[in-house]
């Protein structure tokens, strides 16, 4: 099952079974509507815990496409050579 991680206001959340594109479309539609919108996400590290993120202009929001290695457990931080160890 695919998973997309979301960083919102400095906290990390996730959505399973969704694509980056579907989340982008949902967030763009919410922002364009001009009305407050609550995005339901998972906040639990090992179990599902619902959290609701208020989607409004001005709140830092990032979508991270989780890609496991071939063993299915680790994140590949060398995607497109973008990972820079010196930044950490």
C-alpha distances in whole Angstrom, upper triangle without the diagonal:
4,7,10,13,16,20,22,26,25,23,19,16,13,11,7,6,9,11,14,16,15,16,19,20,20,22,24,25,26,28,30,31,33,32,30,26,24,20,18,16,15,17,17,16,15,15,15,18,18,20,22,23,26,25,29,31,31,28,27,23,20,17,15,12,11,11,10,13,14,14,10,12,14,14,16,19,21,19,22,25,24,24,28,28,32,30,29
4,7,10,13,17,20,23,22,20,16,14,10,9,6,5,7,8,10,13,13,13,16,18,18,19,21,23,23,25,27,28,30,29,28,24,22,18,17,14,14,16,16,16,16,16,15,18,18,19,20,20,23,23,26,27,28,25,23,20,17,13,12,9,7,8,9,12,13,14,11,12,13,12,14,17,19,16,19,22,21,21,25,26,29,27,26
4,7,10,13,16,20,19,16,13,10,7,6,4,6,7,8,9,12,12,11,14,16,16,17,20,21,21,23,25,26,28,27,25,22,19,16,14,11,11,13,13,13,13,14,13,15,15,16,17,17,20,20,23,25,25,22,20,16,14,11,9,7,6,8,9,13,15,15,12,12,13,11,14,15,18,16,19,21,20,20,23,24,27,25,24
4,7,10,13,16,16,14,11,9,6,5,6,8,7,7,7,10,11,9,11,14,14,14,16,18,18,20,22,24,25,24,22,19,17,13,13,10,10,12,14,13,15,16,14,15,15,15,15,15,18,17,20,21,22,19,16,13,10,7,6,5,5,9,11,15,17,18,15,14,14,12,14,15,17,15,18,20,18,18,21,23,25,23,22
4,7,10,13,12,10,7,6,4,6,9,11,10,10,9,13,13,11,12,16,15,14,17,19,19,19,22,24,25,24,21,19,17,13,13,9,9,10,12,11,14,15,14,14,14,13,14,13,16,16,19,20,19,16,14,11,8,6,5,6,6,10,12,16,19,19,16,15,14,11,14,14,17,15,18,20,17,17,20,20,23,20,19
4,6,10,10,8,6,5,6,8,11,14,12,12,10,13,13,10,11,14,13,12,15,17,16,16,20,21,21,21,18,16,14,11,11,9,10,10,13,13,16,16,15,14,13,12,12,10,13,12,15,16,16,13,10,7,6,5,6,9,10,14,16,19,22,23,20,18,17,15,17,16,19,17,20,21,18,18,20,21,23,20,19
4,7,6,5,5,6,8,11,15,17,16,15,13,16,16,13,13,17,16,13,16,19,17,17,20,22,22,21,18,17,15,13,13,11,12,11,14,14,17,18,17,16,15,13,13,10,13,12,14,15,14,10,8,6,5,7,8,11,12,16,18,21,25,25,22,20,19,16,18,16,19,18,21,21,18,17,19,20,21,18,17
4,5,5,6,8,10,13,16,19,17,17,15,17,17,13,14,17,15,12,15,17,15,15,18,20,19,18,15,14,12,11,12,11,12,11,14,16,19,19,17,16,14,11,11,8,9,9,11,12,11,7,6,5,7,9,11,14,16,19,22,25,28,28,25,24,22,20,22,20,23,22,24,25,21,21,22,23,24,20,19
4,6,9,11,14,16,20,23,21,21,19,21,21,17,17,20,18,15,17,20,17,16,20,21,19,19,16,15,14,14,15,14,15,13,16,17,21,21,20,18,17,13,12,9,10,11,11,12,10,6,5,7,9,12,14,18,19,23,25,28,31,31,28,26,25,22,24,22,25,24,26,26,23,22,23,23,24,20,19
4,7,10,13,16,20,23,21,21,19,22,22,18,19,22,20,17,20,23,20,19,23,24,23,23,20,19,17,16,17,15,15,13,15,16,19,20,19,18,17,14,14,12,14,14,15,15,13,10,8,9,10,12,13,17,17,21,23,25,29,29,26,24,22,20,21,19,23,22,24,24,21,19,20,20,21,17,16
4,7,10,14,17,20,19,20,18,21,21,17,18,21,20,17,20,22,20,20,24,25,24,23,19,18,16,14,14,12,11,9,11,12,16,17,16,14,14,11,12,10,13,14,16,17,15,12,10,10,10,12,13,16,16,19,21,24,27,27,24,22,20,18,21,19,23,22,25,25,22,20,21,21,23,19,17
4,7,11,14,17,16,17,15,19,19,15,17,20,18,17,20,22,20,20,24,25,25,24,21,18,16,14,13,10,9,7,10,10,13,14,13,13,13,11,12,11,14,15,17,18,17,14,12,10,9,10,10,13,12,16,17,20,24,23,20,18,17,15,18,17,20,20,22,23,20,19,20,20,22,19,17
4,7,10,14,13,15,14,17,16,13,15,18,16,15,18,20,18,19,23,23,24,22,19,17,14,11,10,6,6,5,8,9,12,12,11,10,10,8,10,9,13,14,17,19,18,15,13,11,10,10,10,12,12,15,17,20,23,23,19,18,17,15,18,18,21,21,23,24,22,21,23,23,25,22,20
4,7,10,10,11,11,15,14,11,14,16,15,14,18,19,18,20,23,24,24,23,20,17,14,11,10,6,5,7,8,9,11,11,10,10,10,10,11,11,15,15,18,20,20,17,15,12,11,9,9,10,9,13,14,18,21,20,17,16,16,14,17,17,21,19,22,24,21,21,23,24,26,24,22
4,7,6,9,10,12,11,9,12,14,13,13,17,18,17,19,22,22,24,22,20,16,14,10,8,6,6,9,11,12,13,12,10,11,10,11,12,12,15,15,19,21,22,19,17,14,13,10,10,10,10,13,15,19,21,21,17,17,17,16,18,19,22,20,23,25,23,23,26,27,29,27,25
4,6,9,11,13,12,11,14,16,15,16,19,20,20,22,24,25,27,25,23,20,17,13,11,9,8,12,12,13,13,12,10,12,12,14,15,16,19,19,22,24,25,22,21,17,16,13,12,11,10,12,13,17,19,18,15,15,16,15,18,20,22,20,23,25,24,24,27,28,31,28,27
4,7,10,12,10,11,14,15,14,16,19,20,20,23,24,25,27,26,24,20,18,15,13,11,12,15,16,16,16,15,13,16,15,16,17,18,21,20,24,26,27,24,23,19,18,14,14,12,11,13,14,18,19,19,15,17,18,17,19,21,23,21,24,26,25,25,29,30,33,31,30
4,7,8,7,7,10,11,11,13,15,16,17,19,21,22,24,23,22,18,16,13,12,11,12,15,17,18,18,18,15,17,16,16,16,16,19,18,21,23,24,22,20,17,15,11,12,10,11,13,15,19,20,21,17,18,19,17,19,21,23,20,22,25,23,24,27,29,32,29,29
4,5,5,6,9,10,11,13,14,16,17,19,20,22,24,24,22,19,18,15,15,13,15,18,19,20,21,20,18,20,19,19,18,18,20,18,21,22,24,21,20,16,14,10,10,8,10,12,15,18,19,21,18,19,19,17,18,19,21,17,19,22,21,22,25,27,30,28,27
4,6,5,6,9,10,11,12,14,15,16,18,20,22,22,21,18,17,14,15,13,15,18,20,20,21,22,20,21,19,18,18,16,18,16,19,19,20,19,17,13,10,7,8,7,10,12,15,18,20,22,19,20,19,16,17,18,19,16,17,20,18,20,23,25,27,25,25
4,5,5,6,9,10,10,12,14,15,16,18,20,21,21,18,18,15,16,16,18,21,23,23,25,25,22,23,21,21,19,18,19,16,19,19,21,20,18,15,13,10,11,10,13,15,18,21,23,25,22,23,23,20,20,21,22,18,19,22,20,22,25,28,30,28,28
4,5,5,6,9,10,11,12,14,15,17,19,19,19,16,15,12,14,14,16,19,22,23,24,23,21,21,19,18,17,16,17,15,18,19,21,20,19,15,14,11,13,12,15,17,20,23,25,26,23,24,24,21,22,23,24,21,22,25,24,25,28,31,33,30,30
4,5,5,6,8,10,11,12,14,15,17,17,16,13,13,9,11,11,14,16,19,20,22,21,19,19,16,15,14,13,14,12,15,16,18,16,15,11,11,8,11,11,14,16,19,23,25,26,23,23,23,20,21,22,24,21,22,25,22,24,27,29,30,28,27
4,5,5,6,8,10,11,12,14,16,17,16,14,14,12,14,14,17,19,22,23,25,25,22,22,20,18,16,14,15,12,14,14,16,15,14,11,10,8,11,12,15,18,21,24,26,28,25,25,24,21,22,22,23,20,21,24,21,23,26,28,30,27,27
4,6,5,6,9,10,10,12,15,15,16,13,14,12,15,15,19,21,24,26,27,26,24,24,21,20,17,16,16,13,14,15,18,17,17,14,13,12,15,15,18,20,24,27,29,31,27,28,27,25,25,25,27,24,24,27,25,26,29,32,33,30,31
4,6,5,6,9,10,11,13,13,13,10,11,9,11,13,16,19,22,24,25,24,21,21,18,16,14,13,13,10,12,14,17,16,16,13,13,12,15,16,19,21,24,28,30,31,28,28,28,25,26,26,28,25,26,29,27,28,31,33,34,31,31
4,5,5,6,9,10,11,12,11,9,10,8,11,13,16,18,21,23,25,25,22,21,18,16,13,11,10,7,9,10,13,12,12,10,11,10,14,15,18,21,25,28,30,32,28,28,27,25,26,25,27,25,26,28,25,26,29,31,32,29,29
4,5,5,6,9,10,12,12,11,13,12,15,16,20,22,25,27,29,28,25,24,22,19,17,14,13,9,10,10,13,14,14,12,13,12,16,17,21,23,27,30,32,34,31,31,30,27,28,27,28,25,26,28,25,27,29,32,33,30,30
4,6,5,6,9,10,11,10,12,12,15,17,21,23,26,28,30,29,26,25,22,20,17,15,13,10,11,12,16,16,17,15,16,15,19,20,23,26,29,32,35,36,33,33,32,30,30,30,32,29,29,32,29,31,33,35,37,33,34
4,6,5,7,7,7,6,9,9,13,15,19,21,24,27,29,27,24,23,19,17,14,12,10,7,8,10,13,13,15,13,15,15,19,20,23,26,29,33,35,36,33,33,32,30,31,30,32,30,30,33,30,31,33,35,36,33,33
4,5,6,7,8,8,11,12,15,17,21,22,26,28,30,29,26,25,22,19,16,13,10,7,6,7,10,11,13,12,14,15,19,21,24,27,30,34,36,38,34,34,33,30,31,30,32,29,30,32,29,30,32,34,35,31,32
4,5,8,10,11,14,15,18,20,24,26,29,31,34,33,29,28,25,22,19,16,14,11,10,10,13,15,16,15,17,18,22,23,26,29,33,36,38,40,36,37,36,33,33,33,34,31,31,34,31,32,34,37,37,34,35
4,5,8,9,13,14,18,20,24,26,29,32,34,32,29,27,24,22,18,16,13,11,10,11,15,16,18,17,19,20,24,25,28,31,35,38,40,41,38,38,37,35,36,35,37,34,34,37,34,35,37,39,40,37,37
4,7,9,13,15,18,21,25,26,29,32,34,33,30,28,24,22,18,16,12,10,8,9,13,14,17,17,19,21,24,26,29,33,36,39,42,43,39,39,38,35,37,36,37,35,35,37,34,35,37,39,39,36,36
4,6,10,13,16,19,23,24,27,30,32,31,27,25,22,19,15,14,10,9,8,10,14,14,17,17,20,21,25,27,29,33,36,39,42,42,39,38,38,35,37,36,38,36,36,38,35,36,38,40,40,37,37
4,7,10,13,16,19,20,24,27,29,28,24,22,18,16,12,10,7,6,6,9,12,12,15,15,18,19,23,25,27,31,33,37,40,40,36,36,35,33,35,34,36,34,35,37,34,34,36,38,38,35,34
4,6,10,13,16,18,21,24,26,25,21,19,15,13,9,8,6,5,7,11,13,12,15,13,16,17,20,22,24,28,30,34,36,37,33,33,32,30,32,31,34,32,33,35,32,32,34,36,37,34,33
4,6,9,13,14,18,21,23,21,17,15,12,9,6,5,5,6,9,13,15,13,15,13,15,16,19,21,22,26,28,32,34,34,31,30,30,28,30,30,33,31,32,34,31,31,33,35,36,33,32
4,6,10,12,15,18,20,18,15,14,10,8,5,5,6,7,11,14,16,13,14,12,13,13,16,17,19,22,24,28,31,31,27,26,26,24,27,27,29,27,29,31,28,28,31,32,34,30,29
4,7,10,13,16,17,15,12,10,7,6,5,7,9,10,14,17,19,16,16,14,15,14,16,17,18,21,23,27,29,29,25,25,25,23,26,26,29,28,30,32,29,29,31,32,34,31,30
4,7,9,12,14,12,9,8,6,5,6,7,11,12,16,18,19,16,16,13,13,12,13,15,15,18,20,24,26,26,22,21,21,20,23,23,26,25,27,29,26,26,28,29,31,28,27
4,6,8,10,9,6,5,5,6,8,10,14,15,19,21,22,18,18,15,15,14,14,15,14,18,18,22,24,23,20,18,19,18,22,22,25,24,27,29,26,25,28,28,30,28,26
4,7,9,8,7,5,6,6,9,10,14,16,19,22,21,17,17,15,15,14,15,16,15,19,19,23,25,24,21,19,19,18,22,22,25,25,28,29,26,25,27,27,29,26,24
4,6,5,5,5,8,9,12,14,18,20,23,25,25,21,20,18,18,17,17,18,16,19,19,22,24,22,19,17,18,18,21,22,26,25,29,29,27,26,28,27,29,27,24
4,6,8,9,11,12,16,17,20,22,25,27,26,23,21,19,18,17,16,17,14,17,16,19,21,20,17,14,15,15,19,19,23,23,27,27,25,23,25,24,27,25,22
4,7,9,12,14,18,19,23,25,28,30,30,26,24,22,21,20,18,18,16,18,16,19,21,19,16,13,15,16,20,21,25,25,28,29,28,26,28,27,30,28,25
4,6,10,12,16,18,22,24,27,30,30,26,25,23,22,20,20,20,17,20,19,22,23,21,18,16,18,19,23,24,27,27,31,32,30,28,31,30,33,31,28
4,6,9,13,15,19,21,24,27,27,24,23,21,20,19,19,19,17,20,19,23,24,23,19,18,20,20,23,25,28,27,31,32,30,29,31,31,34,31,29
4,6,10,13,16,19,22,25,25,22,21,19,20,19,19,20,19,22,22,25,27,26,22,21,22,22,25,26,30,29,32,33,31,30,32,32,34,31,29
4,7,10,13,16,19,22,23,19,20,17,18,17,19,20,19,22,23,27,29,28,24,23,24,23,26,27,30,29,32,34,31,30,32,33,35,32,30
4,7,10,13,16,19,19,16,16,15,16,16,17,19,19,23,24,27,30,29,26,24,24,23,26,26,30,28,31,32,30,29,31,31,33,30,28
4,7,9,13,16,17,14,15,13,15,15,18,20,20,24,26,29,32,31,28,26,27,25,28,28,31,29,32,33,30,30,32,32,34,30,29
4,6,9,12,13,10,11,10,12,13,16,18,19,23,25,29,32,32,28,27,26,24,27,26,29,27,30,31,28,27,29,30,31,28,27
4,6,10,11,9,11,10,13,15,18,21,22,26,28,32,35,35,31,30,30,27,29,29,31,30,31,33,29,29,31,32,33,30,29
4,7,9,7,10,9,12,13,17,19,21,25,28,31,34,35,31,30,29,27,29,28,30,28,29,31,28,28,30,31,32,29,28
4,6,6,9,10,13,15,19,22,24,28,31,34,37,38,34,33,32,29,31,29,32,30,31,32,29,29,31,32,33,29,29
4,6,8,10,13,15,19,22,25,28,31,34,37,38,35,34,33,30,31,29,31,29,30,31,27,28,29,31,31,28,28
4,6,9,12,16,19,22,25,28,31,34,37,38,35,34,32,29,30,28,30,28,29,30,26,26,27,29,29,25,25
4,6,10,13,16,20,22,25,28,31,34,35,32,31,29,26,27,25,28,26,28,28,25,25,26,27,27,23,23
4,7,10,13,17,19,22,25,28,31,32,29,28,26,23,24,22,24,23,24,24,21,21,22,23,23,20,20
4,7,10,13,16,19,22,25,28,29,26,25,23,20,22,20,22,21,22,23,20,20,21,23,24,20,20
4,6,10,12,16,19,22,25,26,23,22,20,17,18,16,19,17,18,19,16,16,18,20,21,18,18
4,7,9,13,16,19,22,23,20,20,18,15,16,15,17,15,17,19,16,16,19,21,23,20,19
4,6,9,12,15,19,20,17,16,14,11,12,12,14,12,14,16,13,13,16,18,20,18,17
4,6,10,13,16,17,14,14,13,10,11,11,13,11,13,15,13,14,17,19,22,20,19
4,7,10,13,14,11,11,9,7,8,10,12,11,14,16,14,14,17,19,22,20,19
4,7,9,11,9,9,8,6,6,9,11,9,12,14,14,14,17,19,22,21,20
4,7,7,5,6,5,5,6,10,12,11,14,16,16,15,19,19,23,22,21
4,5,5,6,5,6,6,10,11,11,14,15,16,15,18,19,22,22,21
4,5,8,8,10,9,13,14,14,16,18,19,19,22,22,26,26,25
4,6,7,10,11,15,16,16,19,20,21,20,23,23,27,27,25
4,6,9,10,14,16,15,19,20,21,20,23,23,26,26,24
4,7,10,13,15,16,19,20,20,18,21,21,24,24,22
4,6,9,12,13,16,17,17,15,17,17,21,20,18
4,6,9,9,13,14,13,12,15,15,18,18,16
4,6,6,10,10,11,9,13,13,17,17,16
4,6,9,8,8,6,9,10,13,13,12
4,6,5,6,5,8,10,13,14,14
4,5,6,7,11,13,16,15,16
4,5,8,11,14,16,16,18
4,6,8,11,13,13,15
4,6,10,12,11,13
4,6,9,9,10
4,5,6,8
4,5,6
4,6
4
